[in-house]
Amino acid sequence: MKNYDTLKEINHQPELWLEVFELVNEQSSSLRNFLDEILTSKEGEVIFIGAGSSFFIGEMVCGPFQSNTGVSSRAVSTTEIVTHPEMFINQKRKTLLVSFARSGNSPESMAAILNADKVSSNLKHLIISCNKDGDISQMRLPNSYKIILPEKANDKSLAMTSSVTSMALVALLVSKLNNLYLIKSQLELAVKYAKKIISEGDTVFRNIVEQEIERAVFLGSGPFIGVAREAHLKLQELTNGKLICKFDSFLGFRHGPKAVVNNKTLLFYFFSNDEYVRKYEVDLVNSMKGESKAAYSIGVAENKMEIEGLDQLITLSENDESLDESLLLLCGLVPAQLFAFYKSIHEGYNPDNPSVNGTIHRVVQGVTIYPYPYKRMPLKFAEV
């Protein structure tokens, strides 16, 4: 097989995660000093921002971040903050704005930060980027802290893979800064899972991509909705839009979206390792098997499951191990990345640059940023 950058970037994720851990561990003291005011504030808020895959990272990590820190956390796309910052930035709250950026050169990245600063004086900025030379990394911002990932996290290929999981890992580690020593063994287990899937990928996914499909639906629960959303974009990008992809939650899919399923549809399930959550997930899979005529269904789970509604179950563990759900997010994404890679090749595309007509680019193009006219006003709130 040709020496594709995309495959290299998928395959080097396990080793990269360990490097990311060491990077955050080395900076843990200075990070704690910078974040202490926000993470100990009863009125504090964390907003994760980015565009495309960088936004989906925020959707993956905001739930675990809030659970780990007790601080209200949510994800908002930079594309929303550029146009309507006053609707998403609460100037009354101390806010940590966490920016994810692979290249850091997307025009919305800087515009979102600058517009947010126009709306509120209560902001701190944590910038997580894969490119030390990017525009966002070079910004001179007050009240800011920058974490620049190792160079190999700066994916060369069009689709983001190792950059996504590495930046997500940074955020997850930041949410557990006081217990990093306890996370190391869990991260090593996540590395073990990822290596297993990567070693089996050629055999497993070369067979699955033979399925004749025109659509794909990715489903997850809780933070895995972010994984499903990122997975749907990977397959759609790497097949140049030939495969139309959707994402949803297991429960949400029942409320109308399942109408898209036909005999040319792939169903891709990301299973939680929480027993309570999984009851709802298994119910949905069983109901879909009875109601629909999907072409093929794949599940990704930590351990083996007895479930009849699947054509294939990809298991991460061989010994009934248990991984922290937040780290399971990273491992769950790897099979979806591999499937998208092999399907891209099967459909006749170059995975490193599948956009034959140049519709999409590694760094978004054609966006004009206009000066935002908002002027910060004194805090006045109407009585309710």
SENUKOL-16979 format. One record per residue (C-alpha): x, y, z; residue in one letter; residue number from 1. Coordinates in Angstrom, 1 decimal. Layout:
N
<<X,Y,Z>,A,NUM>
...
END
This chain:
384
<<0.0,0.0,0.0>,M,1>
<<1.1,3.5,-0.8>,K,2>
<<2.8,5.4,2.1>,N,3>
<<-0.2,7.6,3.0>,Y,4>
<<0.2,10.4,5.6>,D,5>
<<-3.4,9.7,6.8>,T,6>
<<-2.6,6.1,7.8>,L,7>
<<0.7,7.2,9.5>,K,8>
<<-1.2,9.8,11.4>,E,9>
<<-3.8,7.3,12.6>,I,10>
<<-1.2,4.8,13.5>,N,11>
<<1.0,7.0,15.5>,H,12>
<<-1.7,8.1,17.9>,Q,13>
<<-0.9,5.7,20.8>,P,14>
<<2.6,6.9,21.1>,E,15>
<<1.6,10.5,20.6>,L,16>
<<-0.9,10.3,23.5>,W,17>
<<1.9,9.3,25.8>,L,18>
<<3.9,12.3,24.6>,E,19>
<<0.9,14.6,25.2>,V,20>
<<0.6,13.2,28.8>,F,21>
<<4.2,14.1,29.5>,E,22>
<<3.8,17.6,28.0>,L,23>
<<0.8,18.4,30.2>,V,24>
<<2.4,16.8,33.2>,N,25>
<<5.5,19.0,32.8>,E,26>
<<3.2,22.1,32.7>,Q,27>
<<0.8,21.0,35.4>,S,28>
<<2.0,23.4,38.1>,S,29>
<<1.8,26.5,35.8>,S,30>
<<-1.5,25.3,34.4>,L,31>
<<-3.0,25.0,37.9>,R,32>
<<-1.9,28.5,38.7>,N,33>
<<-3.5,29.9,35.5>,F,34>
<<-6.7,27.9,35.9>,L,35>
<<-7.3,28.1,39.6>,D,36>
<<-9.5,31.2,39.5>,E,37>
<<-11.9,29.7,37.0>,I,38>
<<-11.9,26.1,38.3>,L,39>
<<-12.6,27.2,41.9>,T,40>
<<-15.3,29.8,41.0>,S,41>
<<-18.9,28.9,41.8>,K,42>
<<-19.9,31.2,38.9>,E,43>
<<-17.2,30.2,36.5>,G,44>
<<-17.8,28.7,33.0>,E,45>
<<-15.7,26.9,30.5>,V,46>
<<-16.5,27.2,26.8>,I,47>
<<-14.7,25.0,24.2>,F,48>
<<-14.5,26.6,20.8>,I,49>
<<-13.3,25.5,17.3>,G,50>
<<-14.7,24.9,13.8>,A,51>
<<-15.4,21.6,12.1>,G,52>
<<-13.4,18.8,13.8>,S,53>
<<-12.0,21.3,16.3>,S,54>
<<-15.5,22.1,17.5>,F,55>
<<-16.4,18.4,17.7>,F,56>
<<-13.5,18.0,20.1>,I,57>
<<-15.3,20.4,22.4>,G,58>
<<-18.5,18.3,22.1>,E,59>
<<-16.5,15.2,23.1>,M,60>
<<-14.8,16.7,26.2>,V,61>
<<-17.2,19.3,27.6>,C,62>
<<-19.3,16.7,29.5>,G,63>
<<-16.3,14.9,31.1>,P,64>
<<-14.7,18.2,31.8>,F,65>
<<-17.8,19.4,33.7>,Q,66>
<<-18.1,16.1,35.5>,S,67>
<<-14.4,16.1,36.6>,N,68>
<<-14.2,19.8,37.6>,T,69>
<<-17.7,20.7,38.7>,G,70>
<<-17.5,23.8,36.5>,V,71>
<<-20.3,24.4,33.9>,S,72>
<<-18.8,23.5,30.5>,S,73>
<<-20.1,23.6,27.0>,R,74>
<<-19.0,23.6,23.4>,A,75>
<<-19.7,26.4,20.9>,V,76>
<<-18.5,26.7,17.3>,S,77>
<<-16.3,29.6,16.5>,T,78>
<<-18.5,30.1,13.4>,T,79>
<<-21.3,31.0,15.9>,E,80>
<<-19.1,33.3,18.1>,I,81>
<<-17.9,35.2,15.0>,V,82>
<<-21.4,36.3,14.1>,T,83>
<<-23.2,36.3,17.5>,H,84>
<<-20.7,36.5,20.4>,P,85>
<<-23.0,38.3,22.7>,E,86>
<<-25.4,35.3,22.6>,M,87>
<<-22.8,32.8,23.8>,F,88>
<<-20.4,34.8,26.0>,I,89>
<<-21.9,35.7,29.4>,N,90>
<<-20.1,38.9,30.4>,Q,91>
<<-21.3,38.5,34.0>,K,92>
<<-19.4,35.2,34.4>,R,93>
<<-15.7,34.5,34.7>,K,94>
<<-15.2,32.4,31.6>,T,95>
<<-12.4,30.2,30.3>,L,96>
<<-12.4,30.1,26.5>,L,97>
<<-10.6,27.0,25.3>,V,98>
<<-9.6,27.2,21.7>,S,99>
<<-8.8,24.1,19.7>,F,100>
<<-6.8,24.6,16.5>,A,101>
<<-4.8,22.2,14.3>,R,102>
<<-3.1,24.8,12.0>,S,103>
<<-4.4,27.8,14.0>,G,104>
<<-4.7,29.7,10.6>,N,105>
<<-8.4,29.5,10.1>,S,106>
<<-9.8,33.0,10.0>,P,107>
<<-12.6,32.3,12.4>,E,108>
<<-10.2,31.1,15.1>,S,109>
<<-8.8,34.5,15.8>,M,110>
<<-12.0,36.4,15.0>,A,111>
<<-13.9,34.4,17.6>,A,112>
<<-11.3,35.2,20.2>,I,113>
<<-11.3,38.9,19.4>,L,114>
<<-15.0,39.2,19.2>,N,115>
<<-15.4,37.4,22.5>,A,116>
<<-13.0,39.8,24.1>,D,117>
<<-15.2,42.7,22.8>,K,118>
<<-18.2,41.2,24.6>,V,119>
<<-16.6,40.4,28.0>,S,120>
<<-13.7,41.5,30.1>,S,121>
<<-14.1,38.4,32.3>,N,122>
<<-12.3,36.1,29.9>,L,123>
<<-9.3,33.9,30.2>,K,124>
<<-7.9,32.1,27.1>,H,125>
<<-6.5,28.5,27.0>,L,126>
<<-5.2,27.9,23.5>,I,127>
<<-4.5,24.3,22.5>,I,128>
<<-2.9,24.1,19.1>,S,129>
<<-0.8,21.7,17.0>,C,130>
<<1.1,24.4,15.1>,N,131>
<<3.6,26.6,17.0>,K,132>
<<3.8,28.9,13.9>,D,133>
<<0.1,29.3,13.4>,G,134>
<<-1.7,32.6,13.6>,D,135>
<<-3.5,31.7,16.8>,I,136>
<<-0.3,30.5,18.5>,S,137>
<<1.4,33.8,17.7>,Q,138>
<<-1.4,36.0,19.1>,M,139>
<<-0.4,38.2,22.0>,R,140>
<<-3.3,37.9,24.3>,L,141>
<<-3.6,39.1,27.9>,P,142>
<<-4.9,36.4,30.4>,N,143>
<<-3.9,33.6,28.1>,S,144>
<<-2.0,30.3,28.3>,Y,145>
<<-0.9,28.3,25.2>,K,146>
<<-0.3,24.6,25.0>,I,147>
<<1.5,23.6,21.7>,I,148>
<<1.4,19.9,20.9>,L,149>
<<4.3,17.9,19.5>,P,150>
<<4.8,18.6,15.8>,E,151>
<<3.5,15.2,14.7>,K,152>
<<0.1,16.1,16.0>,A,153>
<<-0.1,18.7,13.2>,N,154>
<<-1.6,16.3,10.6>,D,155>
<<-0.4,16.9,7.1>,K,156>
<<-3.4,15.2,5.5>,S,157>
<<-6.6,17.0,4.8>,L,158>
<<-8.7,15.2,7.4>,A,159>
<<-7.8,15.7,11.1>,M,160>
<<-7.1,12.4,12.9>,T,161>
<<-4.2,12.5,15.5>,S,162>
<<-4.7,16.2,16.0>,S,163>
<<-8.3,15.5,17.2>,V,164>
<<-7.5,12.8,19.7>,T,165>
<<-4.4,14.6,21.0>,S,166>
<<-6.2,17.9,21.6>,M,167>
<<-9.1,16.1,23.2>,A,168>
<<-6.6,14.4,25.5>,L,169>
<<-5.1,17.7,26.6>,V,170>
<<-8.5,18.9,27.7>,A,171>
<<-9.3,15.7,29.5>,L,172>
<<-5.9,15.9,31.3>,L,173>
<<-6.5,19.5,32.2>,V,174>
<<-9.8,18.5,33.9>,S,175>
<<-7.8,16.1,36.1>,K,176>
<<-4.7,18.1,36.8>,L,177>
<<-4.7,17.3,40.5>,N,178>
<<-4.8,13.5,39.8>,N,179>
<<-2.5,13.1,36.8>,L,180>
<<-0.5,10.4,38.5>,Y,181>
<<-3.7,8.3,38.7>,L,182>
<<-4.5,8.7,35.0>,I,183>
<<-1.2,7.4,33.6>,K,184>
<<-2.1,3.7,34.0>,S,185>
<<-5.5,4.4,32.5>,Q,186>
<<-3.9,6.2,29.5>,L,187>
<<-1.6,3.2,29.1>,E,188>
<<-4.6,1.0,28.8>,L,189>
<<-6.1,3.3,26.2>,A,190>
<<-2.8,3.0,24.3>,V,191>
<<-3.1,-0.7,24.5>,K,192>
<<-6.6,-0.6,23.1>,Y,193>
<<-5.7,1.7,20.2>,A,194>
<<-2.7,-0.5,19.3>,K,195>
<<-4.9,-3.6,19.2>,K,196>
<<-7.4,-1.9,16.8>,I,197>
<<-4.6,-0.5,14.6>,I,198>
<<-2.9,-4.0,14.3>,S,199>
<<-6.2,-5.5,13.3>,E,200>
<<-7.4,-2.7,11.0>,G,201>
<<-6.1,-4.0,7.7>,D,202>
<<-7.9,-7.3,8.1>,T,203>
<<-11.1,-6.0,9.7>,V,204>
<<-11.8,-3.0,7.6>,F,205>
<<-10.7,-4.2,4.2>,R,206>
<<-13.6,-6.7,4.4>,N,207>
<<-16.2,-4.2,5.7>,I,208>
<<-15.5,-1.6,3.0>,V,209>
<<-16.7,-4.1,0.4>,E,210>
<<-20.2,-3.5,1.5>,Q,211>
<<-22.2,-1.5,-1.0>,E,212>
<<-23.4,1.6,0.9>,I,213>
<<-24.5,5.1,0.0>,E,214>
<<-25.2,6.4,3.5>,R,215>
<<-23.8,6.0,7.0>,A,216>
<<-25.2,6.8,10.4>,V,217>
<<-23.0,7.1,13.5>,F,218>
<<-24.6,6.9,16.9>,L,219>
<<-23.3,7.5,20.4>,G,220>
<<-24.5,8.5,23.9>,S,221>
<<-23.4,11.4,26.0>,G,222>
<<-19.8,12.4,25.1>,P,223>
<<-19.9,9.8,22.4>,F,224>
<<-22.2,12.0,20.4>,I,225>
<<-19.2,14.1,19.8>,G,226>
<<-17.3,11.0,18.6>,V,227>
<<-20.2,10.1,16.3>,A,228>
<<-20.2,13.6,14.9>,R,229>
<<-16.4,13.5,14.2>,E,230>
<<-16.7,10.0,12.7>,A,231>
<<-19.5,11.1,10.4>,H,232>
<<-17.3,14.0,9.1>,L,233>
<<-14.3,11.8,8.6>,K,234>
<<-16.1,9.3,6.3>,L,235>
<<-17.8,12.1,4.4>,Q,236>
<<-14.6,14.0,3.9>,E,237>
<<-12.5,11.0,2.9>,L,238>
<<-15.1,9.8,0.4>,T,239>
<<-15.4,13.3,-1.1>,N,240>
<<-19.1,13.4,-0.1>,G,241>
<<-19.9,10.3,-2.1>,K,242>
<<-21.2,8.8,1.1>,L,243>
<<-23.7,11.0,2.8>,I,244>
<<-23.3,10.7,6.6>,C,245>
<<-25.4,11.5,9.6>,K,246>
<<-24.9,11.3,13.4>,F,247>
<<-27.2,11.3,16.4>,D,248>
<<-27.6,9.9,19.9>,S,249>
<<-29.1,6.4,20.4>,F,250>
<<-32.2,7.8,22.0>,L,251>
<<-32.4,10.8,19.7>,G,252>
<<-32.3,8.6,16.6>,F,253>
<<-35.7,7.2,17.3>,R,254>
<<-37.3,10.7,17.0>,H,255>
<<-37.5,10.8,13.2>,G,256>
<<-33.9,10.6,12.0>,P,257>
<<-34.0,6.8,11.6>,K,258>
<<-36.2,7.4,8.5>,A,259>
<<-32.9,7.8,6.5>,V,260>
<<-32.1,4.1,6.9>,V,261>
<<-32.4,2.0,3.8>,N,262>
<<-30.8,-1.0,2.3>,N,263>
<<-27.7,1.1,1.3>,K,264>
<<-27.1,2.4,4.8>,T,265>
<<-24.3,1.5,7.2>,L,266>
<<-25.1,1.8,10.9>,L,267>
<<-22.0,2.5,13.1>,F,268>
<<-22.6,2.3,16.9>,Y,269>
<<-20.3,3.6,19.6>,F,270>
<<-21.2,1.7,22.8>,F,271>
<<-20.7,3.2,26.2>,S,272>
<<-19.0,1.1,28.9>,N,273>
<<-21.6,2.3,31.4>,D,274>
<<-24.1,-0.5,32.0>,E,275>
<<-27.0,1.8,32.6>,Y,276>
<<-26.4,3.7,29.4>,V,277>
<<-25.8,0.6,27.4>,R,278>
<<-29.3,-0.7,28.1>,K,279>
<<-30.8,2.1,26.0>,Y,280>
<<-28.2,1.5,23.3>,E,281>
<<-28.8,-2.2,23.0>,V,282>
<<-32.6,-1.6,22.9>,D,283>
<<-32.1,0.7,19.9>,L,284>
<<-29.9,-1.8,18.1>,V,285>
<<-32.4,-4.5,18.5>,N,286>
<<-35.3,-2.4,17.3>,S,287>
<<-33.3,-1.3,14.3>,M,288>
<<-32.6,-4.9,13.3>,K,289>
<<-36.3,-5.6,13.5>,G,290>
<<-37.5,-2.5,11.7>,E,291>
<<-34.9,-1.6,9.1>,S,292>
<<-33.1,-3.3,6.3>,K,293>
<<-29.7,-1.6,6.8>,A,294>
<<-26.9,-2.9,4.6>,A,295>
<<-24.5,-3.5,7.5>,Y,296>
<<-24.2,-2.6,11.1>,S,297>
<<-20.9,-2.3,13.1>,I,298>
<<-20.5,-1.8,16.9>,G,299>
<<-17.4,-0.6,18.8>,V,300>
<<-17.4,-1.6,22.4>,A,301>
<<-14.8,-2.0,25.2>,E,302>
<<-15.7,-5.6,25.9>,N,303>
<<-17.6,-8.4,24.3>,K,304>
<<-21.4,-8.1,24.3>,M,305>
<<-24.2,-10.5,23.6>,E,306>
<<-26.2,-8.7,21.0>,I,307>
<<-27.9,-10.1,17.9>,E,308>
<<-28.6,-6.9,16.0>,G,309>
<<-25.0,-6.5,14.7>,L,310>
<<-23.1,-7.8,11.7>,D,311>
<<-19.8,-7.1,13.4>,Q,312>
<<-18.7,-6.1,16.9>,L,313>
<<-15.2,-4.6,17.3>,I,314>
<<-14.0,-5.0,20.8>,T,315>
<<-11.1,-3.0,22.3>,L,316>
<<-10.3,-5.2,25.3>,S,317>
<<-9.4,-8.9,25.4>,E,318>
<<-9.6,-9.3,29.2>,N,319>
<<-12.8,-7.5,30.4>,D,320>
<<-10.9,-4.5,31.5>,E,321>
<<-12.5,-1.2,32.4>,S,322>
<<-11.3,2.2,31.0>,L,323>
<<-12.4,5.6,32.2>,D,324>
<<-15.2,6.6,29.8>,E,325>
<<-13.5,9.9,28.9>,S,326>
<<-10.4,8.1,27.6>,L,327>
<<-12.6,5.5,25.9>,L,328>
<<-13.7,8.4,23.6>,L,329>
<<-10.2,8.5,22.1>,L,330>
<<-10.0,4.7,21.5>,C,331>
<<-13.5,4.6,20.0>,G,332>
<<-12.6,7.1,17.4>,L,333>
<<-9.7,5.1,16.0>,V,334>
<<-11.8,2.3,14.3>,P,335>
<<-14.0,5.0,12.6>,A,336>
<<-10.8,6.7,11.3>,Q,337>
<<-9.5,3.5,9.9>,L,338>
<<-12.8,2.6,8.3>,F,339>
<<-12.9,6.0,6.6>,A,340>
<<-9.4,5.6,5.4>,F,341>
<<-10.0,2.2,3.8>,Y,342>
<<-13.3,3.2,2.4>,K,343>
<<-11.7,6.2,0.8>,S,344>
<<-9.2,3.9,-1.0>,I,345>
<<-11.9,1.5,-2.0>,H,346>
<<-13.9,4.3,-3.6>,E,347>
<<-10.9,5.4,-5.6>,G,348>
<<-9.8,8.5,-3.7>,Y,349>
<<-6.5,9.6,-2.2>,N,350>
<<-7.1,9.7,1.5>,P,351>
<<-4.5,12.4,2.0>,D,352>
<<-6.4,14.7,-0.4>,N,353>
<<-9.8,13.3,-1.3>,P,354>
<<-11.3,16.5,-2.5>,S,355>
<<-10.9,16.0,-6.2>,V,356>
<<-12.5,19.3,-7.2>,N,357>
<<-10.9,21.3,-4.3>,G,358>
<<-14.2,21.9,-2.5>,T,359>
<<-12.6,21.5,0.9>,I,360>
<<-9.1,22.4,2.1>,H,361>
<<-6.9,21.7,5.0>,R,362>
<<-7.3,25.3,6.1>,V,363>
<<-10.7,26.8,5.2>,V,364>
<<-10.6,29.3,2.5>,Q,365>
<<-12.8,32.1,1.2>,G,366>
<<-13.9,33.5,4.5>,V,367>
<<-13.9,37.3,4.9>,T,368>
<<-13.8,38.5,8.5>,I,369>
<<-15.7,41.8,9.0>,Y,370>
<<-15.1,44.2,12.0>,P,371>
<<-17.5,43.4,14.8>,Y,372>
<<-19.4,46.6,15.8>,P,373>
<<-20.4,45.5,19.3>,Y,374>
<<-19.3,47.8,22.1>,K,375>
<<-19.3,46.3,25.6>,R,376>
<<-22.1,48.0,27.6>,M,377>
<<-22.4,48.3,31.4>,P,378>
<<-24.2,45.3,32.9>,L,379>
<<-27.9,45.9,33.0>,K,380>
<<-30.4,43.1,33.3>,F,381>
<<-34.2,43.5,33.1>,A,382>
<<-36.2,42.4,36.1>,E,383>
<<-38.1,39.2,35.6>,V,384>
END
